[in-house]
Amino acid sequence: MKNTSPTSEQLHIAVVGAGPVGATAALLLIKQGYQVTLVDRQEPQPGPMGLGMDIRNVALSPASAQLLKSVGVWPQAYAAPYDTMRIWEHWGTNDLVFDATDVDQSALGWIVQVSPLLAQLWQQLHLHATSNGPLSIVLGQVQNIVVPVKTGDKVVLTVEQESAVNHVSVDLVIAADGAESVVRKSLDVPAALIPTGQMALTTVVRTEFAHQNTAWQRFLLDGPLALLPANDPHLCSVVWTQSDTSCQRRLALGDEAFCAELQHAFENRLGKVQAAAQRQGFPLRQQLAETAMPHSRVVLIGDALRVVHPLAGLGVNLGFEDIASLLKIIHANPHFLLGDPSSQLNKFARQRHLRSESMLRALDGLKRLYAQDKPGISWLRNVGVGVFNSQLWLKRQVMREAMGLTFR
Ligand SMILES: Cc1cc2nc3c(=O)[nH]c(=O)nc-3n(C[C@H](O)[C@H](O)[C@H](O)COP(=O)(O)OP(=O)(O)OC[C@H]3O[C@@H](n4cnc5c(N)ncnc54)[C@H](O)[C@@H]3O)c2cc1C
């Protein structure tokens, strides 16, 4: 008898949002043999540049690097490895130091410029978007999503394009449309918001002393200040978390005054801050959607599911974990979309929600701990750091977790 069951090429998945998370998800699904429609408002635009590099940078873990490389993407010339992370605080006497050799790795991670990363992802996407290829790219804005009531019916996305409104019918929607996800909002999924009262000021600076492939982070009372290495040993990208008012004031400073404040806040660890690029401010929030699976044929990933504080550089990395977790389920049962996929996707949703909750709680706790100005608490923090530094097994565990080496 002839086998008439559809193959994975006949199952159709839409990915909404082609930021780092959605674009990577689309490439991996194509690799698994799915027919994919990728929807984004527009192709990525080059970000603001300064001192020869993109001022938007993300720290990517070894697990994330591996995922990108598996789809042929790695912007080598724009990815600076860091083998050490050095953390200290406002009143601190002890530095907390993480070294890649402690976990037998050559790097703890890479600081990657966002524009070249997105450009490479899209270059790879275009290779698959040929007339008979497995990928359709739809440039337009998703306005609405209608989910089926009956098993077997399709999910329908309404996409507004320049001169038309189109409908895309698919077996599964993966929403990677960022913190303001229209898919999440259309399905009335509440998202719990943890306000931070903070903004992140980002820029690129030139320093007198070389950064030594180290990610430097000083916890100040109103938020952490990070100087992250670039491929040029004297260039660092800056992520400076602070109160809204301090951020507005520092955005308005002249270059010389800004460099002097940064150098002082950084305790001159890299000598004189000699030049700064254009500065940008981002309001910060932490947020978690009530569920990662609002319907048996719709899942949320990346910032559409949760937004975390940038202090641990985890946003994209958690989004990549979402993809890996979803693909594991798909890989175990490529035909899961033929029947009712809710039991498999529920497993994904539960795992990812729990992981997001624990990360949000940990980051919120860390932020609060370092905002405490009481001398007793500061003393305790310093003792804690000293003890932690001496417990290599504990440090290794934390490092393996942060590097995505424990995530399976
Ligand atoms: C200051 C700062 C520093 C950070 N540092 C780090 C770091 O070091 N490491 C790290 O891992 N993360 C970091 N992050 C977080 C990281 O930037 C985000 O987690 C990441 O961009 C989320 O990726 P995403 O693909 O889920 O969403 P986005 O990057 O937000 O992409 C969403 C995409 O969806 C599209 N879209 C949205 N709505 C629609 C619609 N209705 N129709 C069609 N398309 C739509 C958008 O055009 C966009 O392309 C940082 C964030 C900030 C603010």
The ligand as an SDF file (V2000), in Angstrom:
LIG
                    3D

 53 58  0  0  0  0  0  0  0  0999 V2000
   22.0690   47.0040   26.3810 C   0  0  0  0  0  0  0  0  0  0  0  0
   21.8240   45.5730   26.0570 C   0  0  0  0  0  0  0  0  0  0  0  0
   22.8800   44.6640   26.0810 C   0  0  0  0  0  0  0  0  0  0  0  0
   22.6640   43.3070   25.7940 C   0  0  0  0  0  0  0  0  0  0  0  0
   23.7260   42.4350   25.8570 N   0  0  0  0  0  0  0  0  0  0  0  0
   23.5150   41.1210   25.6070 C   0  0  0  0  0  0  0  0  0  0  0  0
   24.6030   40.1680   25.6810 C   0  0  0  0  0  0  0  0  0  0  0  0
   25.7450   40.5000   25.9980 O   0  0  0  0  0  0  0  0  0  0  0  0
   24.3430   38.8650   25.3950 N   0  0  0  0  0  0  0  0  0  0  0  0
   23.0910   38.4270   25.0570 C   0  0  0  0  0  0  0  0  0  0  0  0
   22.9070   37.2150   24.8340 O   0  0  0  0  0  0  0  0  0  0  0  0
   22.0430   39.3030   24.9840 N   0  0  0  0  0  0  0  0  0  0  0  0
   22.2220   40.6290   25.2480 C   0  0  0  0  0  0  0  0  0  0  0  0
   21.1870   41.5010   25.1870 N   0  0  0  0  0  0  0  0  0  0  0  0
   19.8460   40.9830   24.8570 C   0  0  0  0  0  0  0  0  0  0  0  0
   19.6630   40.7520   23.3860 C   0  0  0  0  0  0  0  0  0  0  0  0
   19.9070   41.9420   22.6570 O   0  0  0  0  0  0  0  0  0  0  0  0
   18.2350   40.2570   23.1290 C   0  0  0  0  0  0  0  0  0  0  0  0
   17.9780   39.1780   23.9960 O   0  0  0  0  0  0  0  0  0  0  0  0
   18.0950   39.7590   21.6850 C   0  0  0  0  0  0  0  0  0  0  0  0
   18.2050   40.8210   20.7630 O   0  0  0  0  0  0  0  0  0  0  0  0
   16.7520   39.0700   21.4820 C   0  0  0  0  0  0  0  0  0  0  0  0
   16.7410   38.4980   20.2040 O   0  0  0  0  0  0  0  0  0  0  0  0
   15.3690   38.1080   19.5140 P   0  0  0  0  0  0  0  0  0  0  0  0
   15.7550   37.5830   18.1570 O   0  0  0  0  0  0  0  0  0  0  0  0
   14.5670   37.2490   20.4200 O   0  0  0  0  0  0  0  0  0  0  0  0
   14.5360   39.4560   19.3830 O   0  0  0  0  0  0  0  0  0  0  0  0
   14.8760   40.8720   18.5740 P   0  0  0  0  0  0  0  0  0  0  0  0
   16.3520   40.9700   18.4560 O   0  0  0  0  0  0  0  0  0  0  0  0
   14.1230   41.8720   19.2980 O   0  0  0  0  0  0  0  0  0  0  0  0
   14.2740   40.5620   17.1490 O   0  0  0  0  0  0  0  0  0  0  0  0
   12.8910   40.5740   16.9140 C   0  0  0  0  0  0  0  0  0  0  0  0
   12.6420   40.6500   15.4060 C   0  0  0  0  0  0  0  0  0  0  0  0
   11.2400   40.5750   15.1780 O   0  0  0  0  0  0  0  0  0  0  0  0
   10.8470   41.5330   14.2240 C   0  0  0  0  0  0  0  0  0  0  0  0
    9.4440   41.8770   14.5070 N   0  0  0  0  0  0  0  0  0  0  0  0
    8.9470   42.3970   15.6530 C   0  0  0  0  0  0  0  0  0  0  0  0
    7.6010   42.5420   15.5490 N   0  0  0  0  0  0  0  0  0  0  0  0
    7.2510   42.1080   14.3190 C   0  0  0  0  0  0  0  0  0  0  0  0
    6.0150   42.0320   13.6260 C   0  0  0  0  0  0  0  0  0  0  0  0
    4.8670   42.4190   14.1730 N   0  0  0  0  0  0  0  0  0  0  0  0
    6.0000   41.5430   12.3600 N   0  0  0  0  0  0  0  0  0  0  0  0
    7.1720   41.1590   11.7740 C   0  0  0  0  0  0  0  0  0  0  0  0
    8.3700   41.2000   12.3940 N   0  0  0  0  0  0  0  0  0  0  0  0
    8.4150   41.6870   13.6440 C   0  0  0  0  0  0  0  0  0  0  0  0
   11.8220   42.6970   14.4270 C   0  0  0  0  0  0  0  0  0  0  0  0
   11.9260   43.4850   13.2520 O   0  0  0  0  0  0  0  0  0  0  0  0
   13.1180   41.9650   14.7780 C   0  0  0  0  0  0  0  0  0  0  0  0
   13.8810   41.6620   13.6420 O   0  0  0  0  0  0  0  0  0  0  0  0
   21.3670   42.8490   25.4740 C   0  0  0  0  0  0  0  0  0  0  0  0
   20.3030   43.7600   25.4400 C   0  0  0  0  0  0  0  0  0  0  0  0
   20.5240   45.1040   25.7360 C   0  0  0  0  0  0  0  0  0  0  0  0
   19.3710   46.0740   25.7200 C   0  0  0  0  0  0  0  0  0  0  0  0
  1  2  1  0
  2  3  1  0
  2 52  2  0
  3  4  2  0
  4  5  1  0
  4 50  1  0
  5  6  2  0
  6  7  1  0
  6 13  1  0
  7  8  2  0
  7  9  1  0
  9 10  1  0
 10 11  2  0
 10 12  1  0
 12 13  2  0
 13 14  1  0
 14 15  1  0
 14 50  1  0
 15 16  1  0
 16 17  1  0
 16 18  1  0
 18 19  1  0
 18 20  1  0
 20 21  1  0
 20 22  1  0
 22 23  1  0
 23 24  1  0
 24 25  2  0
 24 26  1  0
 24 27  1  0
 27 28  1  0
 28 29  2  0
 28 30  1  0
 28 31  1  0
 31 32  1  0
 32 33  1  0
 33 34  1  0
 33 48  1  0
 34 35  1  0
 35 36  1  0
 35 46  1  0
 36 37  1  0
 36 45  1  0
 37 38  2  0
 38 39  1  0
 39 40  1  0
 39 45  2  0
 40 41  1  0
 40 42  2  0
 42 43  1  0
 43 44  2  0
 44 45  1  0
 46 47  1  0
 46 48  1  0
 48 49  1  0
 50 51  2  0
 51 52  1  0
 52 53  1  0
M  END
$$$$
